[in-house]
Amino acid sequence: MYKAAAYCSKSEHCRSEVAQKLTQWGLPASEHKAILDYLEQERYLDEFRFARAYTKDKLLYNKWGLYKIRVSLQQKQIAPTVIEEVFASAEEETNYEETLLNLLEKKKIALSAKETDKMQLKSKLFRFALSRGYESKIVLKTLSQLLKEE
């Protein structure tokens, strides 16, 4: 129990990550619930706090889109209500479209040396943005803005 508390005190973790770590440490599954409940009761674990920190980090440092973050949080078994609440505040805190624009500008510079066809360039930029988890509607809007500036 104390080893799990020390693990949680070093950085934010979700319930599923800690359960996985407990399994790696060789603890029987019958003890997991008691340990996880203790960690939540003592506020070592907090799903909302984890989701907020995870979303902020992925938006600011990894330049991920909200779709990719949502899928990642779902894989970590975060409740949909928590995800929606975190996303509502995350869009206000970050310049989501501006981040995408800067990301596409950098990628455009890298691709412009190799790609001369405008449609091919737009297609590659579109696929790049989708792979980063940005929504297609926002990508199309940002791409038209970016390519209009030329």
C-alpha positions, -999 to 999 in steps of 0.1 A, spaced: 0 0 0 28 24 9 47 16 -23 16 24 -43 12 57 -24 48 66 -31 43 57 -68 12 80 -70 29 109 -51 56 112 -78 32 120 -106 -4 119 -116 -18 84 -124 -52 70 -131 -68 40 -115 -61 17 -144 -24 26 -144 -20 19 -107 -39 -14 -110 -16 -24 -138 14 -15 -117 1 -35 -87 -2 -65 -110 34 -60 -121 45 -60 -85 29 -94 -81 0 -84 -58 -31 -107 -61 -61 -91 -78 -82 -96 -47 -61 -69 -29 -63 -43 -58 -97 -28 -49 -88 -22 -12 -55 -5 -22 -71 16 -50 -99 27 -27 -74 37 0 -54 57 -26 -85 75 -37 -97 81 -1 -63 97 7 -64 117 -25 -33 100 -40 -56 91 -69 -81 115 -85 -94 107 -120 -104 143 -127 -71 157 -116 -53 131 -137 -74 138 -168 -69 175 -165 -31 172 -162 -29 146 -190 -50 167 -214 -30 199 -206 3 181 -211 -7 165 -244 -22 197 -258 8 219 -248 38 197 -252 28 169 -276 5 191 -297 -21 164 -298 -57 171 -309 -87 165 -287 -98 134 -306 -65 116 -299 -65 127 -263 -101 115 -259 -92 80 -272 -62 78 -250 -82 87 -219 -109 62 -228 -82 35 -231 -71 45 -196 -107 38 -185 -115 74 -175 -153 81 -172 -169 99 -202 -184 126 -179 -149 134 -165 -135 136 -201 -163 160 -212 -158 182 -181 -120 184 -187 -124 192 -224 -149 220 -217 -122 238 -197 -93 227 -219 -106 244 -251 -109 277 -232 -74 275 -217 -55 268 -248 -54 283 -283 -64 251 -300 -67 263 -335 -36 285 -332 -16 255 -321 -28 236 -351 -19 265 -374 16 267 -360 20 229 -363 8 229 -399 31 259 -408 61 240 -396 51 208 -414 44 228 -446 79 242 -446 93 207 -442 72 194 -470 75 223 -494 110 214 -504 99 180 -516 63 186 -527 55 211 -555 19 200 -563 -5 221 -541 -31 193 -539 -6 168 -528 7 192 -502 -28 199 -489 -35 162 -487 -3 155 -468 -9 183 -443 -45 171 -439 -34 135 -431 -7 148 -408 -32 168 -388 -56 139 -386 -29 117 -373 -22 141 -345 -59 138 -335 -74 170 -347 -110 171 -360 -114 172 -398 -136 203 -396 -110 223 -378 -82 210 -400 -100 220 -432 -107 255 -418 -71 259 -407 -57 245 -440 -78 269 -460 -65 298 -438 -29 286 -442 -30 281 -479 -48 313 -485 -20 333 -470 4 324 -498 
